[in-house]
Amino acid sequence: MRVWIDITAPAHVLVFRPLVEIMRGRGDEVGITARDYAQTLELLELHGLEADEVVGRHGGRSRLQKARQMTHRLGALRTWARGGDFDVALAHGSHELTISARRLGIPSSTTFDYEFATLQHQLGCRAATRVVVPAAIPPERLRPYGVRPPKLVQYPGLKEEYYLADFEPDRSLLDRFGVDPARVLVVLRPPPDVSLYHRHSNPLFPQTLEHLGRSEDVHAFVLPRTEEQREYVRGLALPSVILPEGAVDAQSLIALADLVVSAGGTMNREAAALGVPVYTTYGGRLGGVDEELIRGRRLKPLTDPRALELRKRDSSSARVRRDPAEMLRLLLSALDA
């Protein structure tokens, strides 16, 4: 079987790593296209994967630039995939893949876990053969995108519980970055500034960074999404902040942290899957997955940095592990349509 995967953001590398290993381990051929955005290409290399073709960049904040980049990517992806004789195409929210695959007559599956990225899903879900999402997302929220059974396939738990099933943290990472084990280690992830669904400036994250960055009993490890964010944090010169120069093993960092504060979704859910206390500063509309995590007290909304419970964590926190082969089976159900 020949499988095409399009990877357009750093988190997608993590989702597909175990699935690629399973497929290649049983003799399937996997072709990977990728977008040059944030640490996507660095993380592909870090996790032992390589893009067969790098196509396009992020369009930034401008809707016009996003449209131009999408047009460019659609043409380039079709050209690349046309001669690949692919049996199926898989994506995590890449509407360019599902649109391209449909025009080429290739069945496709897309997966995501935030249902309010409206424009992206209007395009990607309608073109997809299967839409594979967490059971926590109410099905009625997906109907405006043309998604109903049998196109709709839902799975239990978090996607992070599947792709982190075989994960064990690299404990040497803390020494490499000079983390003081006596301090409370807080991992921080800034808001996704360039995402269309996060258009409102939220002062809470900068306030939280300022609060933690001046605390003498804390090490605040910041994982910026872009170089612009990296320069902003560097310019603050906060004494308790640790700022890496490139991509790092974020999953090990989360697993070894005492606390995570993130304005995005993936890192929040990774922390929840790894049993690490996590607060969200996300300023947009919460999706079904985050709503369920909040109800289960696995995720806490943060409204004031002074409300953070800064203490060392018991490292024996419970984890949930799920079989990534089951996730792969659901994605490949596009072949049965």
N, C-alpha and C positions, 0 to 999 in steps of 0.2 A: 504493500500500500504506500502511496505517495501522499504526504501531508504537507500543506502550506500553512505556516504560522506567521502572522504579522504582529510585531512587538513595537508599540508606539510610546511607551512610558516605562520608567524604571520598575514599577511594581509588577508589570507584566512578565518581566524576566523571571521573577520568583514563582509566579503562577505556573508558568510553562516548563520550568527546569525539570521537575520530576516527571512531567508528562512526556517530554522529549526523551528522557532517559528510558522510560518504559517502552516507548515506541521504537527507539533505535536498538534497545536491548532485544527486542523480538524480531528485528530485521526490517522494520519500516524505514522508508526514506523520508526525511524531514527537511524541507526547505524553509529558511527563515529570512523574512524581510524585516527591517527595523527602521525607525525614524530617529534621526539625530536630535534628541531632546533630553536636556538635563543629563543625568548619569546613565541613561539607557545603554549606550554602547560600552561604557566602563563596566557596568554590571554584567552585561553579556560575557565580557572577557573574564570578569571575576568568578563567574559561575561556570566557566568552561564551555560556553556556547559562542557561536560566531554567526554573524549575519551574512547570508549569501549575497545580499544586496541591501545597501543603505539608501533609503528613499525619503527625501524631504526633511523638513525641519518644522518645529512648532511655529504657528502663525502669530504668536504673541497675543497682545491684548486687542489688536484691531480685527474687527469682523471681516473687513476687506482682505487683509492679509491671510486670515484663516481660510477664506474662500479661495484665494489664489493658491495657497499651499495645497488645499484639498484637490483642486483641479489638477495641479501638477502631479500629486501623488497618485490620483486615480489613473491617469494616463501611464505613468511610469510602472505602476504595479501591474496593470493589464499587460503591458509590453513584456515585463519580466516573467509573469506567470503563464502567458499564452503558450509557451513551448514546454512547460513543465509537466504536462500530462498528470496533473494532480487529481486525486480521488476525492479529497475533502480539504476544506480550509477552516482554520480556527483562529479566533481573535478574542481579546479581552477589550471589548468596547471599540474596536477599530472599525468604524463605519466604512472606511476606505476599502478594507478587506471584503466585507460582506457585499458591498456594491460591486466591486471588481469581480468577485467570485460569481455573483449572479449573472453578470454580463458575459462571463466566460462559460457559464453552464456548470459551475462547480458547486456542489452542496456545501453549505457553511454553517458553522455554529459560532455565536458570540456569547460571551458571558460578562456579567458586571454585577456590582452589588450596591449601586447607588442609582435609584430610579428617576431622579429629577434632573439629570443632564438632558434636557428635553430635546434640543436640536440634534444632538449626537444620536439619541435613541430613535427619533423620528426617521432618521436616515438609515441607521445600522440595523435596527430591528426589523423594519419592513423588508429589507433585502435579504435577511438571514433565513436559513432553513429552520434552525433551532435557536432558541434563546434560553440559556441555562443560567438560572439565578437562584439565590438563597430562598428557602421557604419563608423566611421572615418578611419578604417583600409581598404585600397584599396583591394578588393577581389583578384586582380592579385598577391598580395604579399603572399597569402595563397595557391595558386595553387601548388607551389613546395612541399607542405606538403600533397597533395592529397585532398584538401578541395575545394569543389565546391557545389553549391546548388544541392540537398536539404540538404546535410550534413551541409553546411554553413548557419548559422542563424545570422542575425545582428540586433542590437538594437540601438536606438537613445541615444545620450548623453554619460555620464560617468557611469561606474558601481558604483562609489562612490555616485552619485546622487540617486541611488536606495537604497543602504544599509544605507545611512545617512538620509533617508527621515524622520524618526521619531526621529532623534537625536537632543538633546538639551544639551549644555555644562554644566559641573559641575563647577560652578564659585568658589567653595571653594578650588579647586585644586591649584590656584595661592597662596593663603594664606599658604597652607600646605608646599609649597616649598619656601616660603619667597620671592616671586617675588615682586619687588618694582613697584607699579602701575605707578609711575612717569617715569620709564625708558621704553625705547622701548623694547618690548619683541620679540626676534627673536628665532624661533624654528629651530634647525639644525639637519639634518639627514645625516650621512656619506654615502659614496659609498658602494654598495654591494660587498665587496671585494672578497667573495667566489663564486660569480656568474660567470659562464663561459663566459657570454656575456659582462663582464666588466673586461677585462684582463689587460688593460693598466693603469698604475699608473697615477693618475691625481693630480697634486700639488695644484689645485685650491681650493679644499675643506680645506686642512690644512691651506692655506693662509687666507681663509675666516674666519676660526675658530680663528686664531691668531689675525686677525684684529678686530673681534667683541669681543673676549675674553679680550681685553685690553681697550675697550671703556667704559668710566665711565657712560655714559648715556644709556647703553644697558644692558639687561640681556639676555645672550645667553644660551638657554636651549637645551642641546645636548641629542639626543635620539640615543645611539649607537645600532648597530645591534648585536654585539657579545661582549663577555667579553674582548677579545683582544682589540677591539676598545675602550671599557670603560677604560681599563688600560692605553691606549695611551693618551686619553683625560685627565684622572686624572693626569698623569705624567707631563702634560704641566703646571698645577697649575695656570691657567689663572684666574685673579680675578673676571671677570664678567661672568664666566661660572657656570651654574647650571647643575649638573650631577646626575640623579637619580640612585639608586642602583638596581632597578629592573624595571619590566614593569609598565608603567603608562597609564592613560587614554589619549592617544595621540590625539584622536579626540577632546576632550575638550581643550587640550593645543593648538592645531591648531586653533580652533574656537576663542580662547581668545587672540591669538597672534596678533601682529602688522605686522609680516612678517614671511615667511617661506623660508628657503634655504635648498634644499634637492638634493642629488645626485641620489636618487632613483625615482621610478615612482609613487607608491601609495600615498605617502605623498604629492607630488606635486598636484596630482589630487584631493585628499581630500581638500587641501587648495582651489583649484579652485572651487570645488563644494560648499564650505562654504563661498565663496566670500572673501577670504583672499589673499592679494598680495603674490606671490610666484615666486622665482627664482630657476632655475635648474643649477646645476654644473655637470650634467651627461656627462661623457666623451665618451660614446659609440654612436652608430648610433641611431638617434631619430626615434621612431615609429610614426605611423599615428595619434595616439591620441595626443601625445605631439606636433606634427606638427600642428594639428588643433587648439590646445590651444594657441600656439604661434601666429598663424595667427589671432586668436580672441583676442589677448593681455591679455589672462587669465594666461599666463605663460611667464616668461622672461628668456632668456638664460643669464647666468652671466659669464663674462670673466675677470672681475677685481673686487675684493671686495670693492674698493673705489666707484664703481658705484651703490652700494646699497642705496636705498632711505630710510633712517632711520628716521621714524617719526611715531607718534601715529596714529592709524587707527580709522576711523569712524566705530563704531561697528554695524551700521545699514546696512552693505553691503548685497546686494541681494544674495539669495540662490536659487538653482534649486533643486526641490524635485520630484522624480519619484517613482512610485508604485513598491515596491519589488515583489509584486504578479505577475507582468508582467514578471519580470526577471525569476521567478520560472516557469511560464508557458512555457517560451522559453526553459529552461533547461529540463523540463519534456517532451518536444516534442520528445525526444529520444524514448519514449514509442510508438509513432505513426509511427515509421519507419518500 
